[in-house]
Amino acid sequence: MNKILAALISSVIAGAAFAQAPAAPAAAPVAPAAVAAPAAMAPAAKMEAKADKKKARKAKKRSAKRVDAAK
């Protein structure tokens, strides 16, 4: 029980300390958003490449099974 109370009290104190941080500027420049768009596309491209590799592996396994079955 003491540990729980200590954790709760410390989280309240830490929350109060971080709540005092200055607010972010309201006007963000437009250029970084345009630069961020290609970076956002990178994970999608990685996922697509990963899916293509997986399909190629499956196709290779199927063809290997067919060769083994033909023997």
C-alpha positions in Angstrom: 0.0 0.0 0.0 2.8 2.4 0.8 4.4 1.7 -2.6 1.2 2.5 -4.4 0.7 5.7 -2.5 4.3 6.7 -3.2 3.8 6.0 -6.9 0.6 8.0 -7.0 2.1 11.0 -5.2 5.3 11.0 -7.3 3.2 10.8 -10.5 1.1 13.8 -9.3 4.3 15.8 -8.6 5.9 14.8 -11.9 2.7 15.7 -13.8 2.6 19.1 -12.1 6.3 19.7 -13.0 5.7 18.9 -16.7 2.5 20.8 -16.9 4.6 24.0 -16.4 6.3 23.5 -19.8 5.8 26.4 -22.3 3.2 25.9 -25.0 4.3 25.1 -28.5 4.2 27.9 -31.0 0.8 28.3 -32.7 2.1 29.0 -36.2 4.0 26.1 -37.6 5.9 26.6 -40.8 4.3 24.9 -43.9 7.6 23.6 -45.4 8.3 20.9 -42.7 4.8 19.4 -43.3 5.6 19.0 -47.0 8.9 17.4 -46.2 7.2 15.0 -43.7 4.9 13.6 -46.4 7.6 11.6 -48.2 8.8 10.3 -44.9 5.3 9.1 -44.1 5.2 7.2 -47.3 8.4 5.3 -46.5 6.8 2.8 -44.0 4.1 2.1 -46.6 6.8 1.3 -49.2 8.6 -0.9 -46.7 5.4 -2.8 -46.0 4.8 -3.3 -49.7 8.3 -4.5 -50.2 7.9 -6.9 -47.3 4.7 -8.3 -48.7 6.3 -8.8 -52.1 9.2 -10.7 -50.5 6.7 -12.9 -48.6 4.8 -13.6 -51.8 8.1 -14.5 -53.6 9.1 -16.9 -50.8 5.7 -18.6 -50.9 5.9 -19.0 -54.6 9.4 -20.4 -54.3 8.2 -22.9 -51.7 5.3 -24.0 -53.9 7.5 -24.6 -56.8 10.0 -26.6 -54.7 7.1 -28.7 -53.4 5.9 -29.3 -57.0 9.4 -30.4 -58.0 9.7 -32.7 -55.0 6.3 -34.2 -55.8 7.2 -34.8 -59.4 10.2 -36.9 -58.4 
